[in-house]
Amino acid sequence: MDAPTSARVDAWLWAVRQFKTRSLATAACRAGHVRVNGERVKAAQAVRVGDEVRVRANGFDRVMVVQRIIVKRVGAEVAAAAMIDETPPPPPREAVPSVPVRDRGAGRPTKRERRDLEELRGH
């Protein structure tokens, strides 16, 4: 049997274990969190070997290059071999600004505290 030359992007993401279920992968496509070669795609978009797939999850992009087309859920080793993970490493904790934490039960922020928070967040 010949190997398939293309697969649905949601099925491929599910098969390479980026999403726990195929319906979660479909929902991510529908929400615009999946890009193939820089373009937002629908769940039925075909991916081929050599395509770059970006998945936005937990606030950062996961970048993968399709090495092999698989459409069924497979073992972790086979799934890892079906893609090249080009995701950049996360920034060090020191580089990420910390969010000020209010004491529990301290009530609503004052106008001055709210303005300081908005300035810190860049609003």
C-alpha positions as CSV (number, residue, x, y, z in Angstrom):
1,M,0.0,0.0,0.0
2,D,1.3,3.4,-0.9
3,A,1.9,6.1,1.7
4,P,-0.6,9.0,1.4
5,T,0.8,12.2,-0.1
6,S,-1.4,14.6,1.9
7,A,-3.7,14.6,4.9
8,R,-6.2,16.9,6.6
9,V,-4.3,19.3,8.9
10,D,-6.6,18.5,11.9
11,A,-6.1,14.7,11.4
12,W,-2.3,15.2,11.0
13,L,-2.0,17.3,14.2
14,W,-4.0,14.7,16.1
15,A,-1.9,11.9,14.7
16,V,1.4,13.5,15.7
17,R,0.0,14.1,19.2
18,Q,-0.3,17.9,19.2
19,F,-3.9,17.6,20.3
20,K,-5.5,15.0,22.6
21,T,-8.6,14.6,20.3
22,R,-9.2,15.3,16.7
23,S,-12.2,17.6,17.6
24,L,-9.8,19.8,19.7
25,A,-7.5,20.1,16.6
26,T,-10.6,21.0,14.5
27,A,-11.6,23.6,17.0
28,A,-8.1,25.1,17.0
29,C,-8.2,25.4,13.2
30,R,-11.7,27.0,13.4
31,A,-10.4,29.5,16.0
32,G,-7.5,30.5,13.7
33,H,-4.7,29.0,15.9
34,V,-3.3,26.8,13.1
35,R,-1.3,28.1,10.2
36,V,0.2,26.2,7.3
37,N,3.0,28.0,5.4
38,G,2.0,31.2,7.1
39,E,-1.7,31.1,6.1
40,R,-4.6,30.5,8.5
41,V,-6.3,27.2,7.5
42,K,-9.5,25.4,7.9
43,A,-9.5,21.9,9.4
44,A,-9.9,20.2,5.9
45,Q,-6.8,21.9,4.5
46,A,-4.3,19.4,3.1
47,V,-0.7,19.2,4.4
48,R,2.1,17.7,2.5
49,V,5.7,16.8,3.2
50,G,7.8,19.9,3.7
51,D,4.9,22.2,4.9
52,E,5.5,24.3,7.9
53,V,2.7,24.1,10.5
54,R,2.4,26.6,13.3
55,V,0.0,25.9,16.2
56,R,-0.7,28.6,18.8
57,A,-1.1,27.1,22.2
58,N,-0.7,28.5,25.7
59,G,0.4,31.9,24.5
60,F,3.3,30.8,22.2
61,D,3.7,29.2,18.7
62,R,4.8,25.7,18.2
63,V,6.5,25.4,14.8
64,M,6.7,22.0,13.0
65,V,7.8,20.9,9.6
66,V,5.9,17.9,8.1
67,Q,8.4,15.0,7.5
68,R,5.9,12.2,7.0
69,I,2.1,12.0,6.4
70,I,0.2,10.0,9.0
71,V,-3.5,10.0,9.5
72,K,-4.0,7.5,12.3
73,R,-2.9,7.9,15.9
74,V,0.5,6.1,16.3
75,G,3.1,5.6,19.0
76,A,5.2,8.5,20.3
77,E,8.4,7.5,18.5
78,V,6.6,7.3,15.1
79,A,4.8,10.6,15.8
80,A,8.1,12.3,16.6
81,A,9.6,11.0,13.4
82,A,6.7,12.4,11.3
83,M,7.7,16.0,12.1
84,I,10.7,18.2,12.8
85,D,10.1,20.5,15.8
86,E,11.5,23.9,15.0
87,T,9.9,25.6,18.0
88,P,12.3,28.2,19.5
89,P,13.1,27.7,23.2
90,P,10.9,29.7,25.6
91,P,12.5,33.0,27.0
92,P,14.2,32.7,30.4
93,R,12.1,33.5,33.4
94,E,14.1,36.6,34.1
95,A,13.2,38.1,30.7
96,V,9.4,37.7,31.2
97,P,7.9,40.6,33.2
98,S,6.2,39.5,36.3
99,V,2.6,40.4,36.9
100,P,1.9,42.2,40.2
101,V,-0.1,40.1,42.6
102,R,-2.6,41.6,45.0
103,D,-3.2,40.0,48.3
104,R,-6.4,38.0,48.5
105,G,-9.2,40.0,49.9
106,A,-7.5,43.3,49.3
107,G,-10.5,44.6,47.4
108,R,-10.6,46.4,44.1
109,P,-7.6,48.4,43.0
110,T,-7.7,52.1,43.5
111,K,-7.7,54.4,40.5
112,R,-3.9,54.9,40.8
113,E,-3.3,51.2,41.1
114,R,-5.5,50.5,38.1
115,R,-3.6,53.1,36.0
116,D,-0.3,51.6,37.1
117,L,-1.4,48.1,36.2
118,E,-2.6,49.3,32.7
119,E,0.7,51.1,32.2
120,L,2.6,48.0,33.1
121,R,0.5,45.9,30.7
122,G,0.9,48.4,27.9
123,H,-2.7,49.5,27.5
